[in-house]
Amino acid sequence: MVLPGFDPQVFVAALKEHRPSFLHLVPPLIGFLANSPLVTPELLTPIRMINTGAAPAGQTLLTQFHAKAPSYTIVKVTVTMNCAL
């Protein structure tokens, strides 16, 4: 699923409705999942893998998320863009 923008209520409702097992997220959304009171460990139960990139996902952030959702795997992706002018 793709959402047109970030609204915490809509994002959480989509997680409840669709129960995804795989997510593509930027690190700030991993932080939201780890720290928001709207997100319960039960809500994160279906997640098995998260693909993250576009910004660093530090060990502290990953540890916070793992405390709430211990059954996941995070794949860090480094994206390099090349432009020719």
C-alpha positions in Angstrom: 0.0 0.0 0.0 1.2 3.5 -0.7 -0.2 6.5 1.3 -0.3 10.0 -0.2 1.3 11.6 2.9 2.0 10.9 6.5 -0.8 11.1 9.0 -0.2 9.1 12.2 -3.9 8.1 12.5 -4.1 7.0 8.9 -0.8 5.2 9.0 -1.8 3.2 12.1 -5.3 2.5 10.6 -3.6 1.1 7.5 -1.4 -1.1 9.5 -4.4 -2.5 11.4 -6.4 -3.1 8.2 -3.7 -4.5 6.0 -1.4 -6.2 8.5 1.7 -6.0 6.3 4.6 -8.4 6.8 7.0 -6.3 4.7 7.5 -2.6 4.9 9.6 0.0 3.0 10.2 2.8 5.5 12.5 5.7 6.0 14.2 5.8 9.4 11.8 8.5 10.9 8.9 6.1 10.3 10.8 3.4 12.1 11.2 5.9 14.9 7.4 6.6 14.9 6.7 2.8 15.1 9.2 2.4 17.9 8.1 5.4 20.0 4.5 6.3 19.3 1.9 5.3 21.9 -0.5 4.7 19.0 1.6 1.7 17.9 1.3 -1.4 20.1 3.5 -4.5 20.0 0.5 -6.4 18.8 0.1 -4.1 15.8 3.7 -4.9 14.8 3.3 -8.7 15.1 2.8 -9.4 11.4 6.0 -7.5 10.4 8.8 -9.8 9.4 11.0 -7.5 7.4 11.6 -3.8 7.0 13.6 -2.3 4.1 15.0 1.0 5.0 17.1 3.6 3.3 17.3 7.3 2.3 18.9 8.2 5.6 20.9 6.5 8.3 19.1 4.1 10.7 21.3 4.1 13.7 21.7 1.2 16.2 19.8 3.1 18.9 16.8 3.4 16.6 16.9 -0.2 15.6 17.2 -1.3 19.3 14.2 0.8 20.2 12.2 -0.8 17.4 13.4 -4.3 18.3 12.1 -3.8 21.9 8.6 -3.3 20.5 8.7 -5.8 17.6 11.3 -8.5 18.2 10.2 -10.8 15.3 11.4 -8.6 12.4 14.5 -8.2 10.2 15.7 -4.9 9.0 17.5 -4.6 5.7 19.5 -1.4 5.4 19.7 -0.1 1.9 22.2 2.5 0.7 21.1 4.3 -2.4 23.6 6.2 -4.5 22.2 8.6 -7.1 24.4 9.6 -10.0 23.5 12.7 -12.1 25.1 13.8 -15.4 24.8 17.4 -16.1 
